[in-house]
């Protein structure tokens, strides 16, 4: 029974962390990803999807490599901060504007997605 409870706690915590990351990330970006995605904007979908995948890699690594739920939670919060800082840094360094994503520039959306996934993968590996 303890295994099932532990599984459920980690699953629910991971789901909540992903949801909160989604809310914070969409608040922190200068465009409305959800609205743009509803309009069929592929660049916004790639950008948001890449950020979620990148963050989830670290969440998954945190589950595997943490000794407690609290430690897992702490690593995940740290990972969220790293993902957000990476987004802010990359958009400043590459002079990416909100107009590029709102305009549906899939190349920029894909690049942001790839960078988010790469940051998440490296971040996840650092937990092992």
MDAnalysis code that builds the backbone (N, CA, C; Angstrom):
import MDAnalysis as mda
import numpy as np

u = mda.Universe.empty(384, n_residues=128, atom_resindex=np.repeat(np.arange(128), 3), trajectory=True)
u.add_TopologyAttr("name", ["N", "CA", "C"] * 128)
u.add_TopologyAttr("resid", np.arange(1, 129))
u.add_TopologyAttr("resname", ["UNK", "UNK", "UNK", "UNK", "UNK", "UNK", "UNK", "UNK", "UNK", "UNK", "UNK", "UNK", "UNK", "UNK", "UNK", "UNK", "UNK", "UNK", "UNK", "UNK", "UNK", "UNK", "UNK", "UNK", "UNK", "UNK", "UNK", "UNK", "UNK", "UNK", "UNK", "UNK", "UNK", "UNK", "UNK", "UNK", "UNK", "UNK", "UNK", "UNK", "UNK", "UNK", "UNK", "UNK", "UNK", "UNK", "UNK", "UNK", "UNK", "UNK", "UNK", "UNK", "UNK", "UNK", "UNK", "UNK", "UNK", "UNK", "UNK", "UNK", "UNK", "UNK", "UNK", "UNK", "UNK", "UNK", "UNK", "UNK", "UNK", "UNK", "UNK", "UNK", "UNK", "UNK", "UNK", "UNK", "UNK", "UNK", "UNK", "UNK", "UNK", "UNK", "UNK", "UNK", "UNK", "UNK", "UNK", "UNK", "UNK", "UNK", "UNK", "UNK", "UNK", "UNK", "UNK", "UNK", "UNK", "UNK", "UNK", "UNK", "UNK", "UNK", "UNK", "UNK", "UNK", "UNK", "UNK", "UNK", "UNK", "UNK", "UNK", "UNK", "UNK", "UNK", "UNK", "UNK", "UNK", "UNK", "UNK", "UNK", "UNK", "UNK", "UNK", "UNK", "UNK", "UNK", "UNK", "UNK"])
u.atoms.positions = np.array([
    [0.819, -1.194, 0.000],
    [0.000, 0.000, 0.000],
    [0.865, 1.262, 0.000],
    [1.993, 1.223, 0.710],
    [2.881, 2.385, 0.765],
    [3.400, 2.751, -0.624],
    [3.665, 1.760, -1.447],
    [4.153, 2.005, -2.806],
    [3.101, 2.751, -3.623],
    [1.855, 2.362, -3.477],
    [0.772, 3.015, -4.227],
    [0.595, 4.456, -3.764],
    [0.661, 4.678, -2.474],
    [0.540, 6.033, -1.934],
    [1.710, 6.894, -2.427],
    [2.915, 6.352, -2.399],
    [4.097, 7.071, -2.867],
    [3.963, 7.417, -4.357],
    [3.509, 6.463, -5.135],
    [3.279, 6.687, -6.559],
    [2.281, 7.825, -6.751],
    [1.154, 7.752, -6.059],
    [0.103, 8.761, -6.197],
    [0.601, 10.143, -5.776],
    [1.351, 10.209, -4.689],
    [1.883, 11.493, -4.228],
    [2.818, 12.112, -5.262],
    [3.699, 11.296, -5.819],
    [4.626, 11.810, -6.830],
    [3.882, 12.203, -8.107],
    [2.916, 11.414, -8.508],
    [2.158, 11.714, -9.720],
    [1.360, 13.006, -9.572],
    [0.676, 13.153, -8.472],
    [-0.122, 14.362, -8.231],
    [0.792, 15.582, -8.108],
    [1.888, 15.436, -7.383],
    [2.831, 16.549, -7.232],
    [3.416, 16.955, -8.582],
    [3.803, 15.979, -9.391],
    [4.346, 16.276, -10.720],
    [3.303, 16.976, -11.586],
    [2.072, 16.509, -11.540],
    [1.008, 17.148, -12.305],
    [0.777, 18.586, -11.877],
    [0.772, 18.822, -10.579],
    [0.607, 20.181, -10.065],
    [1.787, 21.077, -10.446],
    [2.996, 20.522, -10.369],
    [4.177, 21.287, -10.764],
    [4.118, 21.673, -12.241],
    [3.710, 20.748, -13.096],
    [3.582, 21.050, -14.524],
    [2.518, 22.122, -14.763],
    [1.407, 22.019, -14.047],
    [0.339, 23.004, -14.191],
    [0.813, 24.389, -13.746],
    [1.471, 24.458, -12.600],
    [1.970, 25.745, -12.107],
    [3.032, 26.297, -13.052],
    [3.915, 25.436, -13.559],
    [4.919, 25.894, -14.524],
    [4.231, 26.472, -15.757],
    [3.218, 25.776, -16.255],
    [2.457, 26.257, -17.401],
    [1.906, 27.657, -17.134],
    [1.292, 27.845, -15.972],
    [0.722, 29.149, -15.628],
    [1.788, 30.234, -15.528],
    [2.892, 29.924, -14.848],
    [3.953, 30.919, -14.663],
    [4.619, 31.233, -16.006],
    [4.896, 30.204, -16.801],
    [5.554, 30.411, -18.089],
    [4.680, 31.264, -19.010],
    [3.399, 30.948, -19.088],
    [2.522, 31.719, -19.976],
    [2.307, 33.136, -19.452],
    [2.427, 33.328, -18.148],
    [2.354, 34.678, -17.584],
    [3.635, 35.459, -17.883],
    [4.788, 34.783, -17.853],
    [6.085, 35.445, -18.000],
    [6.405, 35.829, -19.439],
    [5.820, 35.151, -20.399],
    [6.109, 35.471, -21.798],
    [5.257, 36.663, -22.239],
    [5.735, 37.416, -23.211],
    [5.023, 38.634, -23.608],
    [3.853, 38.409, -24.569],
    [3.513, 37.164, -24.840],
    [2.408, 36.883, -25.757],
    [1.482, 35.846, -25.139],
    [0.299, 35.749, -25.695],
    [-0.722, 34.834, -25.191],
    [-0.640, 33.518, -25.958],
    [0.183, 32.577, -25.434],
    [0.389, 31.312, -26.132],
    [-0.912, 30.570, -26.397],
    [-1.746, 30.467, -25.383],
    [-2.980, 29.699, -25.523],
    [-3.879, 30.318, -26.584],
    [-4.018, 31.617, -26.551],
    [-4.820, 32.295, -27.568],
    [-4.256, 32.103, -28.960],
    [-2.938, 32.224, -29.077],
    [-2.295, 32.033, -30.380],
    [-2.440, 30.592, -30.863],
    [-2.301, 29.644, -29.963],
    [-2.445, 28.237, -30.335],
    [-3.876, 27.969, -30.802],
    [-4.836, 28.553, -30.137],
    [-6.239, 28.394, -30.564],
    [-6.470, 28.938, -31.966],
    [-5.648, 29.906, -32.368],
    [-5.752, 30.479, -33.713],
    [-4.923, 29.695, -34.735],
    [-4.244, 28.636, -34.276],
    [-3.457, 27.813, -35.185],
    [-2.007, 28.241, -35.336],
    [-1.499, 29.021, -34.398],
    [-0.128, 29.520, -34.479],
    [0.855, 28.423, -34.053],
    [1.562, 27.868, -35.018],
    [2.512, 26.791, -34.756],
    [3.723, 27.233, -33.955],
    [4.158, 28.465, -34.145],
    [5.321, 28.966, -33.406],
    [5.032, 28.994, -31.911],
    [3.844, 29.452, -31.541],
    [3.470, 29.493, -30.124],
    [3.361, 28.080, -29.551],
    [2.813, 27.163, -30.333],
    [2.686, 25.775, -29.879],
    [4.060, 25.142, -29.661],
    [4.983, 25.403, -30.571],
    [6.336, 24.857, -30.413],
    [7.029, 25.436, -29.187],
    [6.927, 26.733, -29.014],
    [7.580, 27.387, -27.884],
    [7.057, 26.860, -26.552],
    [5.750, 26.820, -26.410],
    [5.157, 26.335, -25.165],
    [5.403, 24.843, -24.979],
    [5.246, 24.074, -26.035],
    [5.484, 22.633, -25.953],
    [6.916, 22.308, -25.566],
    [7.875, 23.015, -26.147],
    [9.279, 22.794, -25.807],
    [9.581, 23.119, -24.359],
    [8.988, 24.199, -23.868],
    [9.194, 24.575, -22.464],
    [8.626, 23.503, -21.533],
    [7.432, 22.998, -21.859],
    [6.818, 21.961, -21.021],
    [7.621, 20.659, -21.058],
    [8.095, 20.284, -22.234],
    [8.914, 19.067, -22.340],
    [10.218, 19.244, -21.565],
    [10.879, 20.384, -21.753],
    [12.129, 20.632, -21.044],
    [11.954, 20.571, -19.537],
    [10.902, 21.195, -19.042],
    [10.644, 21.170, -17.600],
    [10.297, 19.759, -17.135],
    [9.499, 19.055, -17.908],
    [9.087, 17.706, -17.489],
    [10.266, 16.740, -17.431],
    [11.302, 16.967, -18.231],
    [12.498, 16.112, -18.153],
    [13.141, 16.210, -16.773],
    [13.219, 17.418, -16.252],
    [13.802, 17.599, -14.927],
    [12.878, 17.083, -13.836],
    [11.573, 17.258, -14.013],
    [10.614, 16.708, -13.051],
    [10.779, 15.190, -12.987],
    [10.869, 14.556, -14.145],
    [11.035, 13.094, -14.184],
    [12.349, 12.674, -13.529],
    [13.417, 13.403, -13.821],
    [14.710, 13.079, -13.205],
    [14.657, 13.291, -11.697],
    [13.946, 14.311, -11.274],
    [13.803, 14.574, -9.843],
    [13.085, 13.445, -9.131],
    [12.080, 12.879, -9.777],
    [11.367, 11.738, -9.185],
    [12.316, 10.554, -9.025],
    [13.089, 10.290, -10.057],
    [13.984, 9.125, -10.051],
    [15.126, 9.283, -9.054],
    [15.675, 10.485, -8.935],
    [16.908, 10.665, -8.163],
    [16.737, 11.288, -6.781],
    [15.524, 11.579, -6.376],
    [15.313, 12.192, -5.064],
    [14.942, 11.143, -4.029],
    [15.380, 11.404, -2.804],
    [15.106, 10.489, -1.700],
    [13.770, 10.763, -1.019],
    [13.202, 11.947, -1.263],
    [11.947, 12.285, -0.595],
    [11.101, 13.159, -1.509],
    [9.844, 13.270, -1.172],
    [8.929, 14.115, -1.931],
    [9.352, 15.574, -1.829],
    [9.812, 15.982, -0.673],
    [10.254, 17.364, -0.484],
    [11.482, 17.675, -1.343],
    [12.421, 16.757, -1.386],
    [13.610, 16.952, -2.218],
    [13.222, 17.022, -3.698],
    [12.325, 16.143, -4.124],
    [11.824, 16.160, -5.497],
    [11.173, 17.510, -5.810],
    [10.346, 17.981, -4.901],
    [9.666, 19.258, -5.080],
    [10.682, 20.399, -5.204],
    [11.673, 20.398, -4.336],
    [12.690, 21.453, -4.355],
    [13.471, 21.462, -5.668],
    [13.889, 20.287, -6.142],
    [14.605, 20.211, -7.417],
    [13.728, 20.702, -8.560],
    [12.450, 20.385, -8.501],
    [11.533, 20.798, -9.566],
    [11.335, 22.309, -9.582],
    [11.233, 22.917, -8.419],
    [11.117, 24.368, -8.352],
    [12.390, 25.012, -8.911],
    [13.534, 24.467, -8.551],
    [14.792, 24.961, -9.115],
    [14.834, 24.833, -10.624],
    [14.339, 23.709, -11.126],
    [14.309, 23.489, -12.571],
    [13.403, 24.495, -13.271],
    [12.290, 24.815, -12.661],
    [11.376, 25.803, -13.247],
    [12.062, 27.157, -13.361],
    [12.804, 27.521, -12.336],
    [13.519, 28.794, -12.352],
    [14.566, 28.794, -13.461],
    [15.300, 27.693, -13.602],
    [16.309, 27.585, -14.657],
    [15.658, 27.707, -16.029],
    [14.531, 27.013, -16.237],
    [13.835, 27.083, -17.533],
    [13.405, 28.515, -17.851],
    [12.852, 29.195, -16.872],
    [12.395, 30.571, -17.095],
    [13.567, 31.514, -17.357],
    [14.642, 31.343, -16.605],
    [15.828, 32.181, -16.843],
    [16.432, 31.912, -18.211],
    [16.447, 30.659, -18.628],
    [16.964, 30.318, -19.959],
    [16.130, 30.994, -21.044],
    [14.805, 30.970, -20.886],
    [13.929, 31.633, -21.862],
    [14.255, 33.122, -21.930],
    [14.335, 33.770, -20.764],
    [14.602, 35.208, -20.735],
    [15.959, 35.538, -21.355],
    [16.962, 34.749, -21.038],
    [18.304, 34.976, -21.568],
    [18.345, 34.776, -23.081],
    [17.793, 33.681, -23.555],
    [17.836, 33.370, -24.986],
    [17.073, 34.409, -25.800],
    [15.902, 34.795, -25.337],
    [15.135, 35.779, -26.107],
    [15.849, 37.123, -26.157],
    [16.595, 37.454, -25.106],
    [17.356, 38.709, -25.121],
    [18.576, 38.598, -26.039],
    [19.307, 37.491, -25.924],
    [20.521, 37.322, -26.728],
    [20.230, 37.215, -28.220],
    [19.133, 36.564, -28.577],
    [18.792, 36.364, -29.987],
    [17.850, 37.440, -30.515],
    [17.561, 38.425, -29.693],
    [16.680, 39.527, -30.081],
    [15.352, 39.018, -30.639],
    [14.802, 38.030, -29.944],
    [13.512, 37.490, -30.365],
    [12.417, 38.386, -29.816],
    [11.549, 38.779, -30.688],
    [10.468, 39.654, -30.255],
    [9.146, 38.905, -30.236],
    [8.216, 39.478, -29.534],
    [6.898, 38.871, -29.462],
    [6.255, 38.835, -30.838],
    [6.606, 39.787, -31.696],
    [6.038, 39.830, -33.047],
    [6.405, 38.583, -33.855],
    [7.583, 38.026, -33.595],
    [8.002, 36.834, -34.339],
    [7.127, 35.630, -33.990],
    [6.816, 35.467, -32.728],
    [5.962, 34.354, -32.326],
    [4.519, 34.642, -32.732],
    [4.049, 35.843, -32.465],
    [2.681, 36.199, -32.840],
    [2.474, 36.124, -34.351],
    [3.537, 36.390, -35.104],
    [3.471, 36.303, -36.561],
    [3.567, 34.885, -37.087],
    [3.751, 33.928, -36.195],
    [3.789, 32.526, -36.606],
    [5.121, 32.078, -37.176],
    [6.210, 32.735, -36.806],
    [7.529, 32.351, -37.299],
    [7.924, 31.011, -36.657],
    [7.651, 29.947, -37.378],
    [7.869, 28.595, -36.863],
    [9.356, 28.324, -36.633],
    [10.216, 28.963, -37.396],
    [11.656, 28.767, -37.204],
    [12.078, 29.248, -35.808],
    [11.603, 30.411, -35.411],
    [11.933, 30.902, -34.071],
    [11.254, 30.066, -32.996],
    [10.021, 29.686, -33.236],
    [9.318, 28.821, -32.283],
    [10.038, 27.493, -32.103],
    [10.494, 26.931, -33.211],
    [11.237, 25.666, -33.146],
    [12.564, 25.814, -32.431],
    [13.252, 26.928, -32.682],
    [14.523, 27.166, -32.002],
    [14.315, 27.320, -30.498],
    [13.312, 28.080, -30.104],
    [13.025, 28.223, -28.675],
    [12.664, 26.881, -28.051],
    [11.898, 26.074, -28.768],
    [11.533, 24.748, -28.263],
    [12.775, 23.888, -28.076],
    [13.655, 23.873, -29.079],
    [14.872, 23.061, -29.000],
    [15.758, 23.502, -27.839],
    [15.886, 24.801, -27.647],
    [16.709, 25.304, -26.546],
    [16.082, 24.916, -25.206],
    [14.779, 25.031, -25.086],
    [14.099, 24.649, -23.837],
    [14.291, 23.170, -23.529],
    [14.186, 22.338, -24.544],
    [14.373, 20.892, -24.355],
    [15.828, 20.597, -23.982],
    [16.765, 21.257, -24.655],
    [18.179, 21.047, -24.348],
    [18.509, 21.474, -22.920],
    [17.993, 22.624, -22.499],
    [18.221, 23.097, -21.132],
    [17.614, 22.105, -20.142],
    [16.417, 21.634, -20.431],
    [15.775, 20.658, -19.557],
    [16.545, 19.361, -19.470],
    [17.084, 18.893, -20.611],
    [17.846, 17.635, -20.604],
    [19.128, 17.776, -19.773],
    [19.835, 18.872, -19.959],
    [21.066, 19.092, -19.186],
    [20.735, 19.258, -17.713],
    [19.701, 20.004, -17.424],
    [19.260, 20.211, -16.054],
    [18.902, 18.861, -15.402],
    [18.179, 18.029, -16.144],
    [17.794, 16.711, -15.630],
    [19.026, 15.848, -15.372],
    [19.993, 15.895, -16.257],
    [21.209, 15.087, -16.078],
    [21.998, 15.530, -14.854],
    [21.932, 16.813, -14.541],
    [22.654, 17.320, -13.370],
    [22.106, 16.773, -12.069],
    [20.900, 16.234, -12.088],
    [20.315, 15.666, -10.873],
    [20.789, 14.252, -10.608],
    [21.388, 13.626, -11.599],
    [21.767, 12.215, -11.426],
    [23.121, 12.047, -10.773],
])
